[in-house]
Amino acid sequence: MKQYIILLVMLLSSFVAFPFQENSDNNELPSEVVKSIENRIEEGLTPSIALAIIDSTGIQYFNFGLTATKGKKVNENTIYEIGSISKAFTGILLAQQVLDEELQLEDKINDFLPHNIKIPTKGLKEITFGNLSDHTSGLPRMPDNFKPANPYNPYADYTVEQMYDFISNYKPIRAVGATYEYSNLAQGLLGHLLALNKNSNYEDLVIQTIAAPLGMMDTKITFTKKMLENLALGHAGGKQVENWDIPTLAGAGAIRSSTSDMSKFIAANLGYVKSPIAEAMELSHKVRHHKAGEMSVALGWHIKNGELGDVIWHNGGTGGYRAFSGFVKETGKGVVLLSNSTADIDDIGFHLLDPGTELIAFPSKKDAVEIPESTLERYVGLYELQPKFTITITKEGNQLFGQATGQDRFKIYPENDTTFYLTVVKAKITFQLKNDTVESLTLFQGGQEIKGKKIK
């Protein structure tokens, strides 16, 4: 124990030599970024955005907004859920166990599961640790045997036994390694197996392997008193929502952190600080395949070609939070963005790392036109876009709301009598009428057009 304490002190001292600037003038950011963030807060897309920029000169923090509608100002110690950025941590944990010769990337995971649990596969190839980490395992995005007691905290009571039951009986539709399919299930299973392999649990493994050596004292899954005092409350659709607890699939998205801690994590990935996991971090950055469209995939990380170099990144989202972290080795620059709402912030992170990436121009609710309540009333109803996927349109006063299956409701604003827009994401909804009767709606989002017939 004494040796461990001495090592920790030495590691923490390495951060003292790396320049930290506790607060920076927000005007030091590019003006278009400041305007974009301030507009999002003013429009009610998010209560706050906390940002850190890491480069060879040190770390700068830029903070906008409040922890809640009537909360306190956020700072670099404010706590957010980082969601799927946890997958980058899981990739590093995997890399470290590979370097410690405790397993191999090519090892079959069936050999590490309890003896009575086996995952069926399509074809002869079995799932390996590498497949779990790079999203080529053939496992689906999520298991379908969720029965949450609380739909606002949907993963809290999902058990290891349920996960084992699902993976044992799943009938894969594609061969292992054949294609990229983003899988929270695979990453959650990976975190579980890595913890089993060390006779530990995922949170302790993250703390012992990554957080403690890097001095990330507020990066945990279980809230401490201090973390709760500094918590930014999650929001969706302008309303406060519950935090998510993800015990079984923790490796996919359970971690909470701050920009102060996450900037240390990115600084270590860029090699600005010495750490015992430097080699594991380097291994986690190595490309494993190019099957994800325009992206390459490493161990947990995704890699995007940028004008100034490769952007190694991951984002995250839970029921009331969004997060982005990334870095470019060629420029030595890293970015962390944390927000306490479900509105997208990826564009800001990519723009700061790769200036050729445009910022999203979210429409303003101020641009909405006035239309009669009688016109709004006829759009109220249930629209089926796909089997088991619907959008419900409701009305309160002169405000229309949409709510997709399993998601929070959102406000929609009239552009004209039949076209409405969202402000939380870049999307539009148009209503189609025949003989003055509403027959369907069409959702326009991400270059797609999805039509839904009015069924009620």
PEMOLIN-V431036 format. One record per run of one state. SS is the DSSP state (@ for helix, = for strand, . for the rest). FROM is the first residue (numbers start at 0). TO is the last residue. Records with the same first field share a line. If there is no record, write none. Layout:
# PEMOLIN-V431036
SS: FROM-TO ; FROM-TO
This chain:
# PEMOLIN-V431036
.: 0-0 ; 16-18 ; 21-24 ; 28-29 ; 42-46 ; 55-56 ; 66-71 ; 73-77 ; 81-81 ; 99-106 ; 111-126 ; 133-149 ; 153-158 ; 169-182 ; 197-200 ; 211-218 ; 220-223 ; 229-229 ; 231-233 ; 236-237 ; 240-248 ; 253-254 ; 257-257 ; 269-276 ; 285-287 ; 292-293 ; 297-300 ; 305-308 ; 317-320 ; 328-331 ; 339-344 ; 353-363 ; 367-371 ; 377-379 ; 386-387 ; 396-397 ; 404-408 ; 414-417 ; 421-425 ; 434-435 ; 445-446 ; 454-455
@: 1-15 ; 25-27 ; 30-41 ; 82-98 ; 108-110 ; 128-132 ; 150-152 ; 159-168 ; 183-196 ; 201-210 ; 224-228 ; 249-252 ; 258-268 ; 277-284 ; 345-352 ; 364-366 ; 372-376
=: 19-20 ; 47-54 ; 57-65 ; 72-72 ; 78-80 ; 107-107 ; 127-127 ; 219-219 ; 230-230 ; 234-235 ; 238-239 ; 255-256 ; 288-291 ; 294-296 ; 301-304 ; 309-316 ; 321-327 ; 332-338 ; 380-385 ; 388-395 ; 398-403 ; 409-413 ; 418-420 ; 426-433 ; 436-444 ; 447-453
